[in-house]
Amino acid sequence: MSVKIKYDPKATPALFEELVTRSENYTNKQLAEKMGISVPVLRDWEETYPAMQEARHRGEKARYHLLKKEAERSLLKQLQGYYIEETKTVYIDDGTGSPRIKEQTTTRKHVAPSPAITIFTLSNLDPERWLQQRVARELPAQDKQIVVEFIDTDSLSEK
């Protein structure tokens, strides 16, 4: 005998919003399973109760915000460089068949800033100065042919 879960106007949208926010692109099937309901019930609730649609929207917006913040932290880390610690462990047999640590060394290594990430960031934050652009300009037609000249934007700013 299965337990039938009822829609609770206060708890259900809040739970759904939290699941959508914390999800890693869960499918409707996975979201429904986490809520203890079937996919048709989830669809029915979203069609019947506007609060469920709003909860999905708020959850997706919150998830996007979390992902954006994480991407910004990661970008900053790649721009500045960072340190990692690597531990190397050497084991020996202690005579009983169980391994015993003979030697353990920890090395701190620096990961240099990423030139590609630096170029990407500068190109997006200050495109006028850092982005390498080509601009196409149409010249007057000659013999019914269209002539297109590519101009380096740096040469335009010097004039």
N, C-alpha and C positions, 0 to 999 in steps of 0.2 A: 504494500500500500504506500503510495507516494504522498508526501505532504504538499498540499496546495498552498502556495505563498500568495498572500493578498497584497495588493497595492496599498502602501501607506503614503498618503500625500506629503508627509513630512520626511520620513526616513528614506523612502525608495529613491526619490530624485537626488537626495544628498549622497546616498551610497553610489548611485549610478555616476554622478558627477565625479566623485572621488576615484572610482574605477577608471573612468575615461581619462582623468587627469594623470593618474599614475600608470596608465597602461603603456605598453610598448607596442602600439598599433594592434591592439587586440581586435579580433574579428567580432562580429555580433555574437557568434556562437560562443567564443571564449568569454565575452562579457556576460552573456546570459548564464553560462555555467558558474561563473564567479558569484552571480546573484542568486543562484539556485533555481533558475527558471529556464524555460525553453525559449528558443529563438522566436517562434510565433508569439509567445506571450510578450517578449520584449518589444517586438514590432507593434503589437496591439497596444501596449502601454504608451509607446512613443506616438502612435496615431491618436490615441484617446486622450492622453494627458499632456497638455502643452508644457507642463513643468518638466516632463521627461525630455522633450525636445530642447528646452532651455538648459537643462542640466547637461545634455550632450554638448551643446554649443559652449557653455561655460567651461566644461571639462577640457574640450579640445583647445579652447583659447588659453587656458591655464597651462596645458601641456606644451603648447607652442611657446609660451613665455618661459617655462622651465628649460626647454631645449635651447632657446635663444640665449639664456643666461649661461648655460653649460658651454655652448659654443663660444661665447665671449670669453669665458674663463680659459678654455682650451686655447683659443687664439692668443690671448695674453701670455700664456705659458710658452707657446711656440715662439712668440715675438721676443721674449726675454731670455729664453733658455732656462734650463732647470737642472737640478741634480738628482741622480738616482743612486741607490745603494744596491750593490750586487754582493751576495754572500755565496762563497764557495766552501763546500763542506767535503772533507775527505773522511771516509769511513774505513774501519778495519774490522776484521772478525775478532771478537773477544774470546774465542775458544769455545763458546757455548752455542755458536750458531747465530747469535744476535749481533747486529752491527753496533760498533762503538765509534763515536766521533774521535778521530785522530787529530784533525786539524780543521779549524774554521777561520776563514779570513773574510772580512767585509771591506769592499772597495767602494769609495764614493767617486762617481763619475759625473762629469758635466756634459749635458746634452746642449750643444750650441744652438743659438737661435736659427730658425729656418729662413734662408734667403727667399724661398718661394712665398712663404707666408708674409714676409716683410713686404715684398713687391705687391702681393695681392692686397694687403692692407693699405699701403700707400696709394695704390691705383684706385681704390674705392673711396678712401677718405679725402684725397686731394687729386681728383682725376685731371684737373687742368694742368697740374705740375708734373704728375707722374705717369699718366696713362699715355701709352703710345697709340695714337689714333691716326687713321687715314680718313680724309674727307674727300668725297667725290663731288666734283663741280662740273656741271654741264656747260660746255662751250658752244658758241654759235655753230649751227650746222653748216658743213661745207660739202657740197655735192650730195646732199641728202644723206649724209652720214653723221652719226652722232659721235662726237669726240669726247671722251671722258679723261680728265686729267686728275691724277692723285696728288694731293698736296699734303706735305707733312705739316701738322698743326703747329709744330715748334717754329717753323719758318713764318707762319701767319702772325704769331705773337711778337716776332722780332720787327715786323714792318710797322 
